[in-house]
Amino acid sequence: MANIAVNVDEYRGVATQGRNFAGKVAMVTGSSSGIGSGIVKLLSALGAHVVVTGRDVSRIHSVAEECQQLSPKKLKPLEVVADLVKQDDIKNLIATTITTFSRLDVLVNCPALFPFTDIWDPNLITHFNDAIALNVRAVLELTQLAVPHLEASKGTIINLSSLAGIEPTPFSIPYTLSKAALDMLSRVLAIQLGPKGIRVNTVNPGITQVRADKDKYMELTERIAPLRQYNQPLDVAKAVAFLASTDARNITGINLVVDGGVIYNLGQFNNPQYLVE
């Protein structure tokens, strides 16, 4: 049996082009703070034109300035104020991106509404509706509008979910339900959009430090995670960059867990001191 011919340039290209996003346009929702800001900054550092979006003008501008400093060619990000529970804002976000760049290659949906609530909360259904509106419906609406442009570029979609989408956690019924729905949406879209050349994947982070102070969940993660550490936003951003890159050209429909292995000890979060207070 003859061996498969080796294309040496393809192997070399992994080192030189695998994480090169030059000429690509990446939109990251929720990128004015937290994990989303880490993602958009890394994609800018890897050469992409980036869209920074959120609800706070000053935060958007601050992150955009950092992105431009990190960009190898000092590319100026597109700054768009958008409240993604408003359909007109979603439409404007896509329209402004296409008007500015004439293309879209990477869509990173990073919804982050996390109401701490349980079955006894009299406002549970209100919290549920709010979580579904941002964490699921807004993602679906934005994705639907983005698909024609992603089909043209043979682009990719990465949805930011959570360990709560995979394993039951006691912190929030609305959040866990919305993230489980987002995981399933990603799988269905992977099947539907694969023939169009669009890959769809999910990143499921564990506890991630997005503020300077350390909270009790980070402290617990340090004790029970096999790697004895919680995430930094850059850890999650690296996972997103991999899935968005040509290195992941044959990967779609997966959940990439970034959590230091804490998922295997997640039951310890059921201790009463970590439940909703």
N, C-alpha and C positions, 0 to 999 in steps of 0.2 A: 504494500500500500504506500503510495507516494505521500510525502509530507506536504502540508499546506504551505504554499509559497509565503515567505515573510516579507512584508513591506517595511523596510527599515525606517523609512521616513515617518510611518505611522507611530512607531515606537518612540522615535525622537520627538515627534510632535506632542506626545504626552508631557514631556518635560518643558517644551517651549510654548505650547499652545493650549494645553489642557484647561488652564484657569485664566486664559486670556479672553477678556470680554470686550476688547476694543471693537468699536463699531456696533456694539449691542446696546439696546435700550432696555433698562430694567425699572419696573415700577414696584415699589414696596409700600403697601398701605400700612398705616400705623407707624410710620417711620420717623415721626417727630420725637419719639422717646423709646425707652426700653429696648427690647429685643429687636424691634423693627429698625431702630436707629443703628444698631450694630450691624444689621444685615445690609442696609443701604450704604453704610460707610465702607464695608468690605467690598461690595460690588463696585463702588466708585474707585477704590484702591486697585481693583483688578482691571480697570480701564473702561468700565461701562459708562454710558450716559445714564444718569439716574433721575428718577422722579421721587421727590420727597413730599410726603403728604400727611396731613393730620388736621386737627381742628385749631391748633394754637399757632398763630402767625409767627410769634417770636421764637418758639421752639423749632418750627420748620426752618426758619432762616438760620438759626444757630447750627442745626444739623447740616444744612446745605453748605454752610461755610466750611465745616469740617470735611465734608465730602470733597469739596473743591480742593482743599489743601492736600487731601490724600490722593486725588486723581493724578496719575502719571503725567497727563497732559493738561492738568488744571481745568478740566471740563466743568462748566457751570451747571449745576443741577437745575432741573425744573422744579419750582416750588408751587404747590397747589394746595390751597385750603379746601378741605372737603370733610363734611360730616356724612359718613357712609350709610347712615340710616335714611338719608334723603336721596331720593332717586335722581333729582336734578343735579345734585353734587356728584353722584356717580357718573352720570352722563357727561358732565363737564370735565371730570378728571380724565376720562378716556379721550374725549374730543380735544382737550388741550394738549394731551400727550402726543396724539397723532398729528395735530397741527404743527407742533413744535419739531417733532423728530421724524414724522412720516412712517414710523414703524414701532412695533413693540415685540421684544424678544423674550423677556422674562417678566412674569407676573408673580409677585410674592404677596399672598394674602396673609396679613398678620393681625387678625382681629383679637381684641384683648379685653373684653368686658367680663369681669370675674366678680359677681356679687356673692359675698359670703352669706349663705342662707340655707335653711333646712326645711323639712316638711312642716314644722310648726310655725314658720314665719307667715303672718297674715298677709304679707305682701309678696308671697312666693310667686304667684302667677304673673304679677307685674314684672318681677325680676326675670322670670322665665321668658316673657315676651320680649323684654329688652335684650336678653342674651341671644335669643334666636334671631332677632332683627339684625344685630351687628355681626355675630359670630358665624351665622349661616346664611341668612337671606342676602345680606350685603355682599358676601363672597360670591354667591350664586349670580346675583345681578351683575356685578362687575365682571365676573368671568364670562358671562353670556355676551356682554358687549366687547370683551377683549378677544374672544375666539376668532373672529374673522382676521384680525391682525396677527394673531399668533399662528394661524394656519398659513398665512402668507410668509411668515418668517421661519416656519417649522420650529416654533418656540416651545416654551415650557412653563408650567404652572407649579408653584410650590405653595402649599397651604400650611400655615403654622397651627398645629393642634396642640396636644398636651398628653402627658401620661394619663390624664383624666379621661381621654378619649379611648384608652385601651383598658385600663383597670379602674374599678370603682374606687372613688375617693370620697370622703365624707364632707368635704368643705362646702360644696355648692351643687345642688341638684341642677339648676339652670346651666351652670358652666359645663358640668360633665355631660349632660345631654347634648349640649350644643357642640362640644368637641367630638363626641361620638358620631354625631350627624355629619360633621365636617370630614371626619375620616372616611365615612361611607361615601360621601359626595366625591371625594378624591378618587376612590376606586371606580365608581361608576363613570366618572369623567375620563379616567385612564382608558377604560374600555371604549367609550364613545369617540374619544378624540385621537386615540392611537392611530387609526387608519388615516387620519389627517396629518400625521407627523408631529402631533403635540403630545409631549410627555406630561403626566400629572403625578406628583408625589406629595407626601406629607412628612413634615418634620414634627416629632413629638418630644418637646423638651421636658426635662424635669425641672426642679427648683432652680431658678436663675436669678442672680443678683442684678437688680436693676436700680438699686439705690445704695448709697454709701454705707448705711447701717446694716448690720447683720440681724436677721429676724430668727425666730424659733424654728422655722422650717429649714432654713439654711443650716442651723446648728444641728438639727436632727439628721439632715442629709449627710453632714460630715461624719456622723457617728455610724450610720447604717448603710450608706452606699459602699459597695465593694471598693471603689476607687477613693473613697473618703473625701469627696469634694463635690461641690455644687457647680452649676454652670456659670460662666461669664457669657455675656451676649455674644462675644466673638466665637465661643464654642458652637453656638447655634448657627451663627452666620457662616462658619466654615462648612457646616453640613448643608446649608442652603446653597452655598457656592458650588459645592460638589455636585449636587443634584441638578443645578442649573447649567453645569459645564458639559463639554463634550465627553468628559470622562464617564459621564452617566448616560451616554447615548442610547443604551439598551436597557435602561432601568425606568420602569413606570409602574404606578399603582402600589408603591411600597410605603410603609411607615418607618422612617428612620428615627430611632429613639436616641436621644442625646441626654443622658441622665446619670452617668457615672455608675450605672448598674443598679440604681436605687429601686427600679421596678421590681426586682426580686425580693425586696424587703418592704414593699410598699404598705403592707398590712400594719406596720408599726405606726403609720400615720393615723390609725384608728384609735390610738390612745386618747382618752377623754380630753387631755390638755390641748390637743390639736384640732378638736372638733369646733364647730361654730359656737361662738360664745353669745 
